[in-house]
Amino acid sequence: MPRPILCTIHPGALRHNLERARRGAAPASVWAVVKANAYGHGIERVFDAFRAADGFALLDLAEAERVRALGWRGPILLLEGVFDARDLELCSRLSLWHTVHCDEQIDWLAAHKTQAPHRVFLKMNSGMNRLGFAPGRMRAAWTRLTALPQVDEVSLMMHFSDADGPRGIDAAMAAFDDATADLPGERCIANSAAVLRHATRTRADWVRPGIVLYGSAPDFPEHDAAHWQLQPGMTLATRLIGVQSLQPGDTVGYGSSFVAGQPMRIGIAAVGYADGYPRHAPTGTPVLVDGVRTRVVGRVSMDMVTVDLTPVPEAGFGSEVVLWGRSAQHGTLLPIDEVARASGTVGYELMCAVAPRVPVVVEALE
């Protein structure tokens, strides 16, 4: 028998989350962002749930090829554009739309030989200082692009650095509006946090929800997934493969980082950092055992995690352990955001870090 660990993808929840994003952004068109192998869920596993999207947005050409191979004939957007002039050949062949964020990408387009002109998204640096043209350079970049016979249509794009926090979107939105006030073209603006918190103010033609599609709240802990009516797209679960009884003073795991202060039982769960569970998850990180919330104790090992069975005295060998997601046996929910916060990270990282050795199943989509 294989180890009892299992990652379950919930396409019904993914479909629900997509519709939640669409309602929040209406009447804008919606990209389903499936970069990083659909945030660790698997592009092929989420495709049917996201068919109702207006397009798929991702990072690299291999992912774009996978989406086309699944039969998608609608728009696909390369969020960072091409990384080499030769990539434009595949953009032409697969009819990919792509972001233009620097002069080098315009140079490549100008030298590209194609019979079908490209749809491009001209990106402005609105203050995050990652990719994009400075506001004062947008017009010159737009003028260069629109003069190229290789370019069919130019849309305008930006990204918010603080849509999930108190700084909000006002400064970035004002800079974008000023720089593009009289430039034609559709606007592609809102990320997950902006879709949920600021959609009525962004006036976008296209929105780019990412993490919300997978059931994580972009502004946690101010708001949780339940506040935004989101459902978990992934459950990581395993079972207890051992139980130990401790006396006061007994220690647990490498480094003896946990010391029992009273008699207690601990369960040993078949999951560890080699499965993608965060090694830095400290004592106190929440976990469900037989649907009951309890905690991790001691240091996470490569293949095992120890959990406190005090709140669930009937638990024993074979009991269900949910690291995040929903208990299949009891329906109890453990939001991935809570696990991530306890571990000093974000839900994005936990989703993307599930290891290849973990078996994955997809629930039937009703």
N, C-alpha and C positions, 0 to 999 in steps of 0.2 A: 504493500500500500504506500502511496506517496505521503509526504508530510501533509498535515491537515490544513496548512495555510492556503488561503484562496482570496483572490481579488475578484469582486463581482461588479460588473458595470450595469447600471440601471438606465436603459434607454428611455423608459417612460419618464423618469425624472429629468433626463437631458432634454427631451422634447418639451416638457413642462417649463423648464428654465428658459428655453429659447422663446417660447410664447410669452413668458413673463417679460423678457427683454424687449420683445416686439411691442407689447402693450405700452411699456414705458417710453419707447422711442417713437411711437406712431406720430406721423405717417412715414417716417424714414425707412429706407431699405436697410436690411440687417445682414452684416457679414457674420457667419459663424467662424470664429477664430479657432483654428485647429493646429496652431504651431506647437512645436515640441511634442509631436505625435499625439495631438489632441490633449495636451496637458497630462500626458501619461496614460490616458484612457485608451489610446489606439485609434487612429483615423478610421480604419475599417470597422471598428466596433461602434463608433459614434455616427457613422455616415447616415444610416437610415433615420436616426433620431433627428438629424439636422437637415434632412432633405428639404424642409420647409423654409430654410434660410434663402436669402436672395443671392448669396454667394459664399464662397469659402475663402478665408484669409489665412495665410501661412507664411513660412519663411523661405524654405528652400525648394529647389526644383524637384528633388526626389519626392517630397511630399505632394507637390502639385501633380506629378506623374501618377501618384497613387490615387489622388482624387479623380483624375480623369479616367483612370483604369476602372474605377467603380461605376463609371457611366455618367458622371456629372458633366453636363454640357453648358452650364451657366458660367457666370464670372468666377474667376479665381484671381486673387490679388496677392502678389509678393510684397509683404509688408516692409521689407528692407530693400526691395528692388533687386537688381542683379549684382553679382559680385565679380563678374568678369565680362568682357565684351562678348565672349563666345556664348554666354548664357542667353543672349538675345535671340539666338537661333531657335532655342527651345521655346522661348516666349512666343515667337512667331508660329512655331509648329503646334503648340498647345493652346494658342490664343489666350495667353496669360496677360492680365493687367499687372502693371508693376509700378512701384514707388520710385520717384526720382528725388534724391535728397542731396546731391552734390554735383559739381561741375563735371567730374569724370564720367558720371553716368550719362550726362547730356552729350559729352564727346563721343562716347561709345554709340549712342543712338545715331548721332550725325554720320558715323561711318558705317552704320549697319545697312546691309542690303536686304530689303524685304519687299514683297509685293503687297502685303497687308499692313497698313500703318497701325501703330500700337496705341492702346489706351493707357495713359500714364497718370499717376497721382503725384503732383508736385507737393513736397512736404516742406512745411515751415518749422523752424526751430522757435517754439513759443516760450522758451525759458528753461526747458529741461536740460538743454545743452548736450543732447546726444546726437541725433541725426536731424538734418534739415537745414534749409537756407535761412540766414538771418532775415528778419522782417524787411530790412532795407534792400535786400537782394532778391526778394520774391519776384518783383516785376521784371527784372532783367532775365531771371531764369525762365519765367513764363514766356517772355518775348522770344527767347532762344528756342524753346520747345515748340511753340506754336508756328515758328517759321520752318520747322523741319518737315519734309515730306514723309518722314518715317513715323510721324506722330499724327494720330487721328483726333483725339480729344484729350484735353488736360483737365483733370479734376484737382481740387485743392485739399490738402490734408494737414492736420496738426495733431499733437498729442498733449494731453494734460498731465502735469506732474503732481498736481495737488487736488484733483477732483474728489479724493477720498478724505480730505482733511479740512481744517479750518481756513486755510488760505483760499481754497475754492478755485473757481475758474475765471474770475472777473478779469484779472490782469492778462492772462493768456488769451482769453476771448477778445479782449479789447485790442491786443496786439495783432491778432489774426484778422479781425474785422478791418482795422486800419490798413494793414498791408494788402488786403485782397478786396477792398471795398468795391472797386469798379472792374474787377477781373471776372470774366464769365467762367462757368464751370461748376459742377456739383461739388458740394462740401462733404468731406469725410472727417468726422470730428470725434465723436464721443466714445470713450472707452467704457469699461464696465461701471466704474464709479459714477461717471458722468451720465450714463444711461439711467441709473437708479436715482441719482441725486439732483441732476441738473438738466435733464433732457429737454424740458420746456424752454430753456434758455440758450441751448446750443444751436438750434435751427439747422440741424444737419440733414443732408440728403441721404447720407450713409452713416451708420454707427457700427462700432467694432466691439461688441461684447465678447469678452474672453472668459475670465474666471467665473462670472455669474452663470455661464452656461453649464458649468460643472458643479454648481451648488455651493460655492463659497462666497461669503460676503466680502466685497472689496474694501469696506470700511470697518471691518471688525477690529476692535471690540465695541466701537460706538454702536454699531448695529450688527445683529447676527443674521444668519441665513433665514431663520424663521421670520424675522422682521420684514425681509424683502420677499417673502413667500417663495423661497428657493428650496429645492430638494437635492439631497446628495446624489451625485452621479456615480459615486464609487464607494464600495465597502471593502475594507481590508479586514479579514477575520481569520481566526485560527482556533485551536483548541488547547486545553491544558494537557500536557503530556507527563506531568508529575506534580506531586504535592509534598511539601515539607512542613514539619511542625517545629516551630522555633520557641526557645525559651529566652527570657530576658538576657541580653548581652550577646545573643547569637548574631552573626553578621550574614550579609547576603552579597554574593557576587564578587567580581574583581574589585580589589581595593578596599573591600569591606566598608563601602560607603554608606550602607544602611545597617543600623544596629537596632535590634528589636528591643523595645522598652517594656514589653509585656509578652506573655504567651500569645502566639498567633500562628495561623496557617498561611502559607504562601503557595501560589500556584506557579508552575513553570509553563509558559506559553511558547509554542513553536513559532517564533518570529524573532528576528534580530536585525542588526544593521545591514547584514548581507541581503536581506529582503527589502531594504529601503526604509525600515523603521529607523527614526533618527537616533544615532548613538548618544547624542547629547540630551535626550529626553531625561529629565531628572526624576527623582522620587517625587511622587505627587502628580505626575502626568496622568490625566484621566484615561480610563479604559473601562469597557463593559465586560462583565463576566456573568453569563446566563441572564443578560439583560439588565444587570444591576451595576450601577456606576461604582467603581472603586479606583485604585491607583497603582501605578508602577512603583516598585520599590527596588532600590539598588541600581547598579549600572547595567545598561543594555549590553548584551553580548552579541557575538556575530550571528548566532542562531537561536537565542533564547532571551526571553524577558520574564522577569519575576513580578508577580502581582499580588497584592494584599487581598486575602479572601475573608477578612474580618466582616465586611458588609454582606457577604453571601456565604454563610456557613455551610450550606448544603452543596456547594460547588465541589467538584472533584475531578478525577481523571476523565477526560473527554468533554468537559464543560466548554461551551462556546465562549470565545474571547473575541470581542470586536475592538480593533485598534482605532478605527474611525468608520463612520457610516451608520447603517441601520442593522440591528439584530434581526436575522432571518427568523429566529425562533420566537422572539418576544416583541419585536417591533420597536424597541427602544432605540433612540437616536443619539449618537455621539458625534457632534459636528467636528469636521476636520479642523476647523479654525481654532477650536479649543485645544486640540492636541498640538497644533502648530504653535500657538501662543505659549503653552507650557514649555515647549521645546526651544523657544527663542527664534522661531522662524515663521513662515507663512504657509498657508494651505497649498499655494502654487508648488512649493518645493516638495512637499510630501507627495502630492499627486505625481509629479514628474519623476520622483526618485524610486518608485516601486520597481524592484529589480526584475530582470528577465527570468530569473528562476522561479518567480511566483506564478503559479497557474492563474489564468484569467478565464472567467466565464461571462457570458452576456445573457441577461434575463430576456425572455421573450417579450417583444414589443407588442403590446395589445393594440 
